[in-house]
Structure formats: structure tokens, C-alpha cells
Amino acid sequence: MPSKVFVIPDTNAFRGDPMMHGHKFRVLIGEHDRGVKILAIPEAVLRELPRQFREQFETAVIKVQKGADTLRNLGINLGPLPMPAVQQASQEYEQSLRKQLLAKNVRIPPIPDRKVEEFFDAANARRRPFGLEGKGLKDAVVWRTVLDLAHEGEVILISRDGDFRDEKSHDIHEHLLADLAREGLSADRVRLADDLDEYLEEYVDGSTQALELARNLLAEDQSWASELRESLRQALLSLDISRDPVTISTSPNASPDFQYVDEATIEDLEIKNAYETGDNEIVSLEVVVRAEMQFTFITSRAEMEWLASEESDVDFDLYEETFAQGHTGDRYVSIEFALDFGVDSHDLGEPEKLHAEDVSNPSPTPED
């Protein structure tokens, strides 16, 4: 293996965590800080990120305004909601991100100095990563950056963009393999990961010692275990599950506008893994929680009637002309959290939700 290993996250890897503050990016930055791998974010990606930020910003504003309208219908008037200007917010985002990357000495490869003719010919020939309609200039620039770095060491590109892959095998596309060969590079010089989850699973070694320590504390230290469970229970009660496959009924078609957690009971938890971060004294634990939960939700009158006709396990206690409020019976969910763990102090940080899903076949409660 080459002495250098570069990790390049594509634009889509930043969706949901534009400032790289979450658990997964912190693991990447930790590797970079320790010299395990070199984090490199191409200039082409940095220039595209503000557009993605604007899209998420505008979606969030619509969601907030919609929630405020719902509360007004319930008799709670929040008054005017101050919203930053989209353009200003996106500019401040880009400046802040670049400042953060500079402070961490993250490598930012410039846009490759290549002739326009090279990209034009590739687009005209529909060579990957250009698509069937000749679109994909940004991806082509990122790929050229990948090739340039591959002369220095191995490259792991994190991207869910299908134009880098063969449709059937899901491996790197033959056009890109031919590019590597023309550069005198081996086929395994560049590897792909769909997203940050796959990257962590395939390319990052967990901290075995910290993992075993945390598991032993969970099994043997009642005080520490209680603190962990209560921290996770509070995280369950404050969950925003609007972007997760957790529904108010067994039908995937149930889609309320607004819902929140009423009750949460942890039935089981597992400390799945531990990853080193940029702080030598702190690792990031991944914990999977299986819980029994109840939700209160607001939905349209039409969906209320549909849910009633489907005999879903929901009850309604407030009816208005255009909407209704109800609550669910017990729903079983599996939720993965990340939280900081002090190796020496055993202190725990605030849980960060990574993933949530319905559990279709809950196991029966053990008899006393």
C-alpha cells in the first residue's frame, strides 16, 4: 500500500452535516490529525457546497414556517420569525468552512489546470463521469483531481454519484479504469465508498481498547450504565424523526406533517463500535438502541380518515376543519446514536442521532 492515503468526500457526503461537526466527519478529521490518512477536499467540491447549503437552508425555512402555521392553528402564535437572508447565510457558511479546513490543514487541491478541449471531448464521447446527456463537468473535474492525487498515493473517493460506477457491478466504471491505466496507475489505486457510513465500515479501524472499556462499564458499572441509558432516553424524547423511515402506523404511506415523541422506553442497547477522534482523550462511540415509543402527531383530515379506515393503531383527540391531532400506540424503533466517551474520565457527551428505523417484528417482552 502507498505511504499516503487520501480521502476525498464528494459534495453529497456533506448533506446533513455541512460544517463537518458530526460523528462521521469527526472520525475523518481525527484520522487526518493523526496522520493516518490525508483528508483532501477538492476546490470543485468547495465551490459547489454553497449551492447545496442553500437548498437545505430553503427547505429548512419552509419546514419552520409550516410548523409555525400548524402551531398558529393550535392557538400558539410565535409572531414574526427572523430568518437570515439565503445569500448571506450561504456566503458565511463557505467562509466559515474554509476557515475551519485551513485551521485543520486539510488539503484543498485546486481546480486542475487542463485544457477545455479535454473535458469537451470527454463529454462529447459520453465518457464517464459524464452522463448520457453529456452532463457532469463538476464530477469530471473531481475525477481529474483524484487522478492527480493518485500519483502521490492511494485515493478513497466518498461519493454516491452513480456516474463513477458500473451500473451492474457497482465497481469503478471501466472508463475510469482506462484513465488510471493511461496514467500508469494500477486499478486498485482508487477506491470508492458510497457514503461516510460505508467508508467507516470498510476503511476505518475501530478503537478496540476503548470499545472493550465502554462495554465493560455498561455491564459492570451500574452508575455509568444508568447515566448512559438516561442520556439516550432523553435523546429519544427530543428526536426529530421527520427525515427517517419511522412512521405513525404500520403503513409506509402515513406521512404526518409534524410529530414528536410522547414516551420512550429503552428495551435494549448495544455499544457497536468506537472510533478515535482528533482528541487523544476522547473516542466516539456508536450505540444502537431498541426502544418502545409513542408519538403525538398532526395530520390532515383526509389522512386521518384514511388511517381510521386502515384500522391503524392511532387515536385522535383533537379535530379541526383542516387538520387533526392524534397519538400512536406503542411503536418499536431501532436508533443508532454516536456520543463522545472520555477514555480516562469515562465522561459521556450528548448523543447524536445517526439513523432510525421501524422494527417490523418486535420481540415479546420477557416474562417476570
Salt bridges, closest charged atoms under 4 A:
ASP10 OD1 - LYS138 NZ 2.57
GLU31 OE2 - LYS37 NZ 2.71
ASP33 OD2 - LYS104 NZ 3.34
GLU43 OE2 - ARG47 NE 2.88
GLU43 OE2 - ARG98 NH2 2.78
GLU48 OE2 - ARG51 NH2 2.97
GLU48 OE1 - LYS138 NZ 3.28
GLU55 OE1 - ARG15 NH2 3.71
GLU55 OE2 - ARG51 NH1 2.67
ASP69 OD1 - ARG72 NH1 2.74
GLU94 OE2 - ARG98 NE 3.20
GLU118 OE1 - ARG114 NE 2.98
GLU133 OE1 - LYS135 NZ 3.51
ASP139 OD1 - LYS138 NZ 3.29
ASP148 OD1 - ARG144 NH2 2.92
GLU152 OE1 - LYS4 NZ 3.42
GLU152 OE2 - ARG107 NH2 2.67
GLU154 OE2 - ARG191 NE 3.26
GLU167 OE2 - ARG128 NH2 2.21
ASP179 OD1 - ARG127 NH2 3.09
ASP179 OD1 - ARG182 NH2 2.18
GLU183 OE2 - ARG144 NH1 3.08
GLU183 OE1 - HIS151 NE2 2.65
ASP194 OD1 - ARG165 NH2 2.97
ASP194 OD2 - HIS170 NE2 3.15
ASP195 OD2 - ARG160 NH2 3.28
ASP197 OD1 - LYS24 NZ 3.11
GLU212 OE2 - ARG215 NH1 3.68
GLU230 OE1 - ARG233 NE 3.25
ASP240 OD2 - LYS63 NZ 3.28
ASP244 OD2 - LYS353 NZ 2.31
ASP257 OD1 - LYS66 NZ 3.40
GLU267 OE1 - ARG290 NH1 2.17
GLU276 OE1 - ARG34 NE 3.02
GLU286 OE2 - HIS23 NE2 2.86
ASP315 OD2 - HIS327 NE2 3.92
ASP317 OD2 - HIS327 ND1 3.39
GLU336 OE2 - LYS272 NZ 3.94
ASP340 OD1 - ARG26 NH1 2.78
GLU357 OE1 - HIS355 NE2 3.78
ASP358 OD2 - ARG331 NH2 3.51
